[in-house]
Amino acid sequence: MANVGGKDLYLKVYRDHDNNAINSPAFKHVLTTYKRLHAYIDAGSPGRNWNDATTMLITGKAGVQIMGDWVKGEFNFAKQKAGEDFGCIAGFGADSPYIIQGDVLVFPKTEDAKAIKAQKLLASVTTSPTTQLEFNRRKGSIPIRADIDASQMDICAQQGLNIMKDKARQLGSGEIYLTPDQNGALTDILTAYWNNNSTVEKAQLDIAYALTNQAR
């Protein structure tokens, strides 16, 4: 969606739930391109865990995986090095949108002075430059700080850090624009479209119904 349809279409569909955008030729092109990727999967793909698919890459049984940056932890565990044993691209072009999301630590509100002190200590440790560098080197994501020494990170992380400097390329994950019900419905529709011989037009109608409550 982000790469083939572009940032504007992505936001019109995910954020604005724009019925005209969902039924547009541009969105039809996105869905058609998405379905074309089905020709590149193997028979055992349905239901396979993402980390098992990564193992196929590591062992040379597969060539490409579309996945979040956490996948790099699997390569690290297998002693494979970015730029030597595997490569990475953040999108399909030099200016492609960079979809971001993150995890948060939430502390219960308390009046206990010892608990507050402990919370502040944990927050300071987890956000420190050293922790951010070492954690993200292992996990695969990029640090939340902009003052990290990027030279100590691999080429995939450096690529992400450089892209993050361009706010025009930042795009929120589609899930943040949808309710849980909408997200679940969209996932079901896309899964059915991917696995069955249903038409792109039906997928458009189903998505419009799920996101805009337009009659089918």
TAQUI-V19799 format. One record per backbone hydrogen bond with DSSP energy under -0.5 kcal/mol. NH is the residue of the N-H (numbers start at 1). CO is the residue of the C=O. Records with the same first field share a line. If there is no record, write none. Layout:
NH=CO  CO
This chain:
5=1
6=1
10=6
11=7
12=8
13=9
14=10
15=11
16=11
17=13
18=12
19=17
22=18
23=19
24=21
28=24
29=25
30=26
31=27
32=28
33=29
34=30
35=31
36=32
37=33  34
38=35
39=36
40=37
41=38
45=42
48=45
53=49
54=50
55=51
56=52
57=53
58=54
59=55
60=57
61=56
62=56
67=65
71=68
72=69
73=70  139
74=71
75=71
76=72
77=73
78=74
79=76
80=75
83=86
84=81
85=81
86=81
91=89
96=93
98=169
99=97
100=171
106=104
113=111
116=112
117=113
118=114
119=115
120=116
121=117
122=118
123=119
124=120
125=121
126=122
127=123
128=125
132=128
133=129
134=130
135=131
136=132
137=133
138=134  135
139=135
140=136
150=148
152=149
153=150
158=154
159=155
160=156
161=157
162=158
163=159
164=160
165=161  162
166=163
167=165
169=166
170=167
171=98
173=100
176=173
177=174
178=175
183=179
184=180
185=181
186=182
187=183
188=184
189=185
190=186
191=187
192=188
193=189
194=190
195=191
196=192
203=199
204=200
205=201
206=202
207=203
208=204
209=205
210=206
211=207
212=208
213=209
214=208
